[in-house]
Amino acid sequence: MKMENPLRDEAADAKHAQVAYTIVTQVKSNRVVYFTEDPDYAPPMDGDWHYVSRYQGALPQAMSLRNCWRWRFNGGVFTDTRPKGGAPARRIPLLDHNRKALLQILNEKIDTVRAQYAPSCIMGAMAREQKLREAESFLGGAKDGEYPLLETVATARSITLLDAAHLVKDKARLAGVALAETECIRERFALAIELAKTEDELLALRERLLEEVYPRMSEKFVFKIEKTVPVDPDKPLDATHLRHEQARLRAQLREAINARRAFCVSQYALDDVISKHKGALAERLLANKGQKTEGVDYSVLENHAQARGVALTEAARDVLKELSETGRVLVETEKRKDSLLAEIASCKTLTEIRRVSATIGGL
């Protein structure tokens, strides 16, 4: 039987007591997520989820990098949170954890959209309901009723009661449209997330959440990775992390391209059809040296010229110039879109991801 050497144990304890450790803990829970005696270690400083403490002395014998997550550290004392008797704590399955994360992304997006329509004060919903009842009553012809809240709207904006009533109804209608749209999206994705049975299904749903559901809000939902060790930005990302980042970049690109093309898109239905018709008339007119072709209806081009007080040939040139500029923007943005989609697909590292993201941001 091997005998313990008490002198050696005391020497080891004395040695450990002189070691200075860096302890990384979660801010909210004091949970230990990493520790090291490397004096040069410095965790990334771009997050606020972790707290870094310096500790000198011996660590708990039972604590290791494999199980430090169950320990809490308040800056001076380590506490083991393992249940009495050594029973392992209940673990949340990874699938359930990721399902909860997706629901959080979905809810945050829905809440962000609805926030602009939500009351900003306590009992604001009741006030809006009362305003709407008064507006509907007033517009319904009951002019001799009492309209205290409707009158406050009219007074504050220096408008008539009739205009105030229409304003209240219009705002209620817009809020109703937003509610219906967001609820439809929420119900559809919440059910899909609940029914997902594999990690691949959840991953595909996350991509759709980033790219299809209000993609302009997707920039904030960066894929979160553990930052207990320094991140090498030039190291190839694992397949899951890379897939998340590429989905976010595609959503960012779509918003940037749509913003560049926005002035080309009319708010009037079938406006692109009539624009092409005007362009065809303009080309025919100018090809015929400004003379009308018999049997061709130039009324839409003539009205364009009369409304602007210019000659017919000048109106024709203006129409073609506008169509040419639209075509130039579409071609330019299409080339940029194809090039950047190819770059996104070829990205492998965080450095490449950040470079492409900056390029898209500069469009």
N, C-alpha and C positions, 0 to 999 in steps of 0.2 A: 504494500500500500504506500502510495507516494505521500510524503509529509509536506504540508504547507510551510513555506518560509515566511514567518511574520515580518522579518526585517525587509524582505523583498517586497511584500505587500505594502508596507508603509512607504517604501521608496517609490513604488508605482503611484500610490495615492498622492504623494507629495509632488511627483512629476506632473500628474494630471491637474493638480490644483494650480499649477503655474500656466497651464495652457489657456490661451484666450480664444474663445469661439465667436463666430458670427452666427446669430440665430435669426432666421427669417420666419415671421409669423403673420397670420392673417389679422388685419386691423380689427375686424368686427368680432372675431371669436377667440383671438389669442392662440389659435391652432398653430402648432409648429409645422412648417412645410419643408424646411431645409435647415441644415446647420453644417458648418465647416470650420476647420481650424486654419485654413489657408488665409494668411494675413492680407493677400492681394485680392481676395474675392470681393466683388462689388456687384450687387444685383442691378438690373436695369432700373433706371429712375423715372421711367415714363408711365408709371402706374401708381395708383393710390390704394391698392388693395392690400399691400404688404407693409410690414413694419420691420426695420432692421435693428437688432439689439446686439450689444457687445457683452459677452459673459465670460468671466474668468473663473475657472474651477472645474471640478469633475462633473461630468454629465451623469444623469441617472443610468445605472448599469443596464437596465432593461430597454433603454431607448436606442434605436438605430435609425438609419435612413429609411429602412423599410417600414417602420411602424411609428415614426415620429408624428404622423398625422393625428394619432390618438392622444398626444400630449399637448397640454396648454402651458404657455410661458408668459408670465406677467411682467417680465423684466428682471425678476430675481428668483422666482420659485417655479419649479416644474411640477405639473400636476398630471397624473395619469388618469385619463377618463374612462379607462376600460372598466366595465361593470364588475362588481365584486364577485369573487368566485372564478374569475378568469373567463367568463362567458363572452364570446365575441359580440361586438355591437352589431345590430341589424344593418346590413348594407343595402343601399338603394341600387337596384339593377341599373347598369349603364344605359339600357334602352329607356327606362323610365326617366332617368336624369336628362337625357338628350330630348326626350319628348317634352319635358317641362321647359327646357331651354327654348325649344321652338315655339311653344305656346307663349312664352314671354316675348319673343320677337314679334309674333303675330299681334299680341295685345298691345304692345308698345306702338306699333304702326297704326293700329285702329284708334288707339287713344289720341295719338298725335293728330290724326285727321279730324276726329270729333271735337278736339279741344277748341278749335276756332268757332264751333257752333254751340259750345256748352256755356251755361251761365258762369259768370265770374264771381258771383256773390252768393252768400247763404240765402236760401229760399228763392233764388233766381228762377228756378223752374216754375214755381207757383206764380211768380210775377209774369212770366212769359205766357203761361196758360191764361191768366186773367186778361192780359193785353190782347191775346188772340180772340178770346170770347167777346171782348168789347169791340174789336175791329170787325169781326163777323156780324155782330149785332148792328153796328153802325152801317156797314155796307149792305146789310139786309133791309135797310129802310127804317129802322127804329131810331129816328133822329131825336126823339124826345127822352131817350134814356140817360142814364148816368155813365159817364166815361172818364173816370178820374185818371186812370193810368194812360189811356189813349191821349188825354189832354196833356199829360206830362211829356209824352213823346213829341206831340205837335209843338208845344211851347219850347222845349229844349232845342228843337231843330228849326224853329221859326217857319213851320209849314202848316198847311190846313189839316183839319181833322181827317178829311178825305184822303189826303196824301199820307198822313200818318197811318191810317188804317191799311192802305195798300202796302206801305212799308213793312208793317208788322206781319201782314199775310205773306209777303214775298220772303221775308226772313224765315218765317216758319216753314214755308215750302222748301227753301234751300236746305234747312236743317233736316227736314224729313227725307229729302232726296239723299243727303249724305248719310243719314242713319240707315236707310234702306240699303244703300250700296255697301257700306262698311259691314253691316250685319250679314249680308249675303256672303261676303268674302270671309268673314269670321266664322260663320257656321260651316262653310265648305272646307276651309283649311283645318279648323278645330276637329272636325270629324275625321278628316284624312290623317291628321297627326295621331288621333286616338286609335285608329284602326291599323296604323303602321306596325308591322311585325318584325322588321329587320332594320339594321343600321343603314343599309343601302336605300331603303324606302324613306327613312327620315332624312338622309342626306339629300335625296332628290327633292324632297319637300322643302328643305332649307334653301336650295337653289331657286326653287319657284318663288318662295317668299321674298328672296332678294331681288329677283329679276322681274317678277310679274306684279307683285303687290306693292304699289306706291314705291317704285324703285328709287325715287329721289331721296328716300329716307334710309336707304340701305348702307350708305357710307359709314354710319355710326356702328353698324353691326359687324365689326371686324371679328374674325374667328379668334377666340380666346385660347391661348396656350399657357401652360404653366411657366412662370418666369422665375423658377427657383435657381436656374443656372443662366449664365450669360448666353444670349442668343447670337449665333453666328449668322449674319445676314447673307453670307455668300454660300452657306451650306444648303444643298437641295432640300426642299420641304418634303415631308411625308405626303403620301397621296391624298389623304383626307384633308389636311390643312391646305394643300395646293388647290384642291377642288373648290373649297370654300372661298379662297382668295380670288380665284378666277371667276367664280360666279358673281362676286362683289364687283370686280372690274367690269364685267359685261354689263351689269346694271348701271354702273357709273358712266360707261361709254354710251349706252342708249340715251340716258338723260342729256349728255353733252351734245350728241348728234341732234336730238330732237330740239334742243334749245337753239342750235345753229339754224335749223330748218324752220323754226317757228314762224318767221315773217313770210315764208312761202305758203303757209297754210291759211286758207281763208276760213272765216267763221260762218260763211254762207254755204248752204247745201248745194252741191253740184257746181260750185264756183269754178272748179278746175275744168269742167266741160265747157262752160261759156267762155273761159279765158282762152282755151284752145280754139274755139270758134272765132273769137275776135282776132286771134293770131293768124288764122287761115285767111280771114277777110283782109287783114292788113297786108299780108304777103301778096295776095292776089292784086290788091290795089296798087301797091308799089311796083310790082312786076309789070303792071300795065301803065306805068308812068303816071300814076295818080288818077287815072281814068276808071270810072266804074264799068264793070262788066255787065252787059245787058242781061236781065233775068236773074241777077243775084241780089239778095236782100242785104243791104249795107246798113240797115236801120240801127242795129246795136252799136256799130262803129260810129255812125253819125251822131247818135245820142252821146257817146263817149266824148266826141269832139265838141259838141254843143255845150255839154255840162262844164267843160274846161275852157271854153272860149278860144279854141284853137282850130286851125284848118284841118280838114280831113286827113291830108297826107301827114301832117305833124302828129295827129292822134295815132295814126297807123304806126309811125316810127316809135312813139312812146310805148305802145302796146308791145311791139316786138322787142324793145329794149328791156321792158319789165320781164317778159318771158325769157329773154336771154340771160338776165341776171338770176332768175329762178333756176334755170337750167345749170348755170355755172355753180351755184351753191350746192345743188343736188349732186352734181358730178364730183365736186371737191369733197363734200362730206362723205360720199359713198366710197371714194378712194381712201380717205382717212379711216373710215369705219372698217373696210376690209383689211387694211394694213395693221390696224390696232387689234382687231380680232385675231389675226395671225400672231401678233406679238404676245397677246394674252395666252394663246394656246401653247406658245413656246416657253413661257415663263417657268422657271424652276426654283428660284431663290427669292428671299424677301427683298434683296436689292433690286432684282428685276421687277418684282411686283410694285415696289415703291416708285421705280422709274416710270413704268407704264402709267401708274396712277397719276403721277405728276404731269405726264404728257397729256393725258385725258383732261385733267383739270385746267390745262392751258389752252384748250381748244376754243 
